[in-house]
Each structure stands twice: as C-alpha cells, then as structure tokens.
Amino acid sequence: IMIKPERPMLTVVEGAALFGITENYIQARVLSKTYGVEGALFLDEAKSIKIPDSHIEAHKLYHPHHAKWRVTGIFCPIASKHDTIYTNQVIQRTTTRAHQNDSYVSVTIWCSNEKHPILTPTCQHLASMIIKFDGSDAKDSDLEIEFHFYDTLLRVFAYPKTQPHHKKEVELQYATN
C-alpha cells in the first residue's frame, strides 16, 4: 500500500531532513497483524455469529446481574492487519466491566496474523493488566482502553472512565513473528 503525498518533492526533502536527525523515523506503518483485547458476548450473540460449540462450552460464565450466560475469549479488534496507522495515532474504545461488583478487571492484549480473528485462543497473547475500580455504581462501570501507536512502540492504557487516577500502562514492541 502506498500513501501518495500532495507535494512529493517537498516530502522527499522533509523526509531526508527528518531521517538525518531521527534514527528510526517512521510517519506511518501498515500493520502486519491485528491488535485487540479480549471481550465477551452473551450466549445468544455468540451463537448468532457461529462461535463453535466447543469454545462456548469451555468459556461460558453465568452473569448474575443480567441473569444470562456470557462467552469469554472473544477477540475485540482495535486495529486490523493492513490498516495504515500513523505515528502518534491513538485509537480509543469504551467497554464495560462484566460485573458491577468487581473491584478489579483484567485487560488482556492480543495480536493475530488474521485480519478478522474471532477467538483469543487462536491469537498471540501480548500482555495483561489489572484495572482497579472504586465502588460498584453502574455509572462507574465504563472502562477506557487506549492504543497509542508510535514508530516502533505500541503503548496501551486502560482505566475506569470516571477514575483516570487508576490508569495502567503497558509498553510493547510491534509483534513481528
């Protein structure tokens, strides 16, 4: 994939100057993998998108707040293979914790060679972090996840939306194998 600049000659000069002062200068990259986090679906949703029965049986948990079964191990993409990602680009997603009474939530970061992975057991685990929630109020159940893309690094932040003082970070090199 090629990105064609509006003023190619100026871009060549700018690139040469930046390359001369910055050893690993990269403006954008085309992802070789899909990056995301693990999520869950309610049982009826999992069946409607044809999640294999074997995965459902191995990963279903009862959700007492909704009085329904949930299926974990679902890949939730943040950035997909072949996407063009610019240096310093931030992609943010909001999700909710499964149980209002959970004081801690685990955020797991995954990557895949597939463009559209569905299940995390088929992906490569990159990192995990534990996020602390104060209280069990429904308004405090949103979780912010931010993927910050840099030239050679990927930094992931996660925190309760109403409690940014509990922000956690993990820093990763782009997965290459």
Secondary structure as a PSIPRED ss2 file (coil, helix, strand):
# PSIPRED VFORMAT (PSIPRED V4.0)

   1 I C   1.000  0.000  0.000
   2 M C   1.000  0.000  0.000
   3 I C   1.000  0.000  0.000
   4 K C   1.000  0.000  0.000
   5 P C   1.000  0.000  0.000
   6 E C   1.000  0.000  0.000
   7 R C   1.000  0.000  0.000
   8 P H   0.000  1.000  0.000
   9 M H   0.000  1.000  0.000
  10 L H   0.000  1.000  0.000
  11 T H   0.000  1.000  0.000
  12 V H   0.000  1.000  0.000
  13 V H   0.000  1.000  0.000
  14 E H   0.000  1.000  0.000
  15 G H   0.000  1.000  0.000
  16 A H   0.000  1.000  0.000
  17 A H   0.000  1.000  0.000
  18 L H   0.000  1.000  0.000
  19 F H   0.000  1.000  0.000
  20 G H   0.000  1.000  0.000
  21 I H   0.000  1.000  0.000
  22 T C   1.000  0.000  0.000
  23 E C   1.000  0.000  0.000
  24 N C   1.000  0.000  0.000
  25 Y C   1.000  0.000  0.000
  26 I C   1.000  0.000  0.000
  27 Q C   1.000  0.000  0.000
  28 A E   0.000  0.000  1.000
  29 R E   0.000  0.000  1.000
  30 V E   0.000  0.000  1.000
  31 L C   1.000  0.000  0.000
  32 S C   1.000  0.000  0.000
  33 K C   1.000  0.000  0.000
  34 T E   0.000  0.000  1.000
  35 Y E   0.000  0.000  1.000
  36 G E   0.000  0.000  1.000
  37 V E   0.000  0.000  1.000
  38 E E   0.000  0.000  1.000
  39 G E   0.000  0.000  1.000
  40 A E   0.000  0.000  1.000
  41 L E   0.000  0.000  1.000
  42 F E   0.000  0.000  1.000
  43 L H   0.000  1.000  0.000
  44 D H   0.000  1.000  0.000
  45 E H   0.000  1.000  0.000
  46 A H   0.000  1.000  0.000
  47 K H   0.000  1.000  0.000
  48 S H   0.000  1.000  0.000
  49 I C   1.000  0.000  0.000
  50 K C   1.000  0.000  0.000
  51 I C   1.000  0.000  0.000
  52 P C   1.000  0.000  0.000
  53 D H   0.000  1.000  0.000
  54 S H   0.000  1.000  0.000
  55 H H   0.000  1.000  0.000
  56 I H   0.000  1.000  0.000
  57 E H   0.000  1.000  0.000
  58 A H   0.000  1.000  0.000
  59 H H   0.000  1.000  0.000
  60 K E   0.000  0.000  1.000
  61 L E   0.000  0.000  1.000
  62 Y E   0.000  0.000  1.000
  63 H E   0.000  0.000  1.000
  64 P C   1.000  0.000  0.000
  65 H C   1.000  0.000  0.000
  66 H C   1.000  0.000  0.000
  67 A C   1.000  0.000  0.000
  68 K E   0.000  0.000  1.000
  69 W E   0.000  0.000  1.000
  70 R E   0.000  0.000  1.000
  71 V E   0.000  0.000  1.000
  72 T E   0.000  0.000  1.000
  73 G E   0.000  0.000  1.000
  74 I E   0.000  0.000  1.000
  75 F E   0.000  0.000  1.000
  76 C E   0.000  0.000  1.000
  77 P E   0.000  0.000  1.000
  78 I E   0.000  0.000  1.000
  79 A E   0.000  0.000  1.000
  80 S C   1.000  0.000  0.000
  81 K C   1.000  0.000  0.000
  82 H C   1.000  0.000  0.000
  83 D C   1.000  0.000  0.000
  84 T E   0.000  0.000  1.000
  85 I E   0.000  0.000  1.000
  86 Y E   0.000  0.000  1.000
  87 T C   1.000  0.000  0.000
  88 N C   1.000  0.000  0.000
  89 Q E   0.000  0.000  1.000
  90 V E   0.000  0.000  1.000
  91 I E   0.000  0.000  1.000
  92 Q E   0.000  0.000  1.000
  93 R E   0.000  0.000  1.000
  94 T E   0.000  0.000  1.000
  95 T E   0.000  0.000  1.000
  96 T E   0.000  0.000  1.000
  97 R C   1.000  0.000  0.000
  98 A C   1.000  0.000  0.000
  99 H C   1.000  0.000  0.000
 100 Q C   1.000  0.000  0.000
 101 N C   1.000  0.000  0.000
 102 D C   1.000  0.000  0.000
 103 S C   1.000  0.000  0.000
 104 Y E   0.000  0.000  1.000
 105 V E   0.000  0.000  1.000
 106 S E   0.000  0.000  1.000
 107 V E   0.000  0.000  1.000
 108 T E   0.000  0.000  1.000
 109 I E   0.000  0.000  1.000
 110 W E   0.000  0.000  1.000
 111 C E   0.000  0.000  1.000
 112 S E   0.000  0.000  1.000
 113 N C   1.000  0.000  0.000
 114 E C   1.000  0.000  0.000
 115 K C   1.000  0.000  0.000
 116 H C   1.000  0.000  0.000
 117 P C   1.000  0.000  0.000
 118 I C   1.000  0.000  0.000
 119 L E   0.000  0.000  1.000
 120 T H   0.000  1.000  0.000
 121 P H   0.000  1.000  0.000
 122 T H   0.000  1.000  0.000
 123 C C   1.000  0.000  0.000
 124 Q E   0.000  0.000  1.000
 125 H E   0.000  0.000  1.000
 126 L E   0.000  0.000  1.000
 127 A E   0.000  0.000  1.000
 128 S E   0.000  0.000  1.000
 129 M E   0.000  0.000  1.000
 130 I E   0.000  0.000  1.000
 131 I E   0.000  0.000  1.000
 132 K E   0.000  0.000  1.000
 133 F C   1.000  0.000  0.000
 134 D C   1.000  0.000  0.000
 135 G C   1.000  0.000  0.000
 136 S C   1.000  0.000  0.000
 137 D C   1.000  0.000  0.000
 138 A H   0.000  1.000  0.000
 139 K H   0.000  1.000  0.000
 140 D H   0.000  1.000  0.000
 141 S C   1.000  0.000  0.000
 142 D E   0.000  0.000  1.000
 143 L E   0.000  0.000  1.000
 144 E E   0.000  0.000  1.000
 145 I E   0.000  0.000  1.000
 146 E E   0.000  0.000  1.000
 147 F E   0.000  0.000  1.000
 148 H E   0.000  0.000  1.000
 149 F E   0.000  0.000  1.000
 150 Y C   1.000  0.000  0.000
 151 D C   1.000  0.000  0.000
 152 T C   1.000  0.000  0.000
 153 L E   0.000  0.000  1.000
 154 L E   0.000  0.000  1.000
 155 R E   0.000  0.000  1.000
 156 V E   0.000  0.000  1.000
 157 F E   0.000  0.000  1.000
 158 A E   0.000  0.000  1.000
 159 Y E   0.000  0.000  1.000
 160 P E   0.000  0.000  1.000
 161 K C   1.000  0.000  0.000
 162 T C   1.000  0.000  0.000
 163 Q C   1.000  0.000  0.000
 164 P H   0.000  1.000  0.000
 165 H H   0.000  1.000  0.000
 166 H H   0.000  1.000  0.000
 167 K C   1.000  0.000  0.000
 168 K E   0.000  0.000  1.000
 169 E E   0.000  0.000  1.000
 170 V E   0.000  0.000  1.000
 171 E E   0.000  0.000  1.000
 172 L E   0.000  0.000  1.000
 173 Q E   0.000  0.000  1.000
 174 Y C   1.000  0.000  0.000
 175 A C   1.000  0.000  0.000
 176 T C   1.000  0.000  0.000
 177 N C   1.000  0.000  0.000
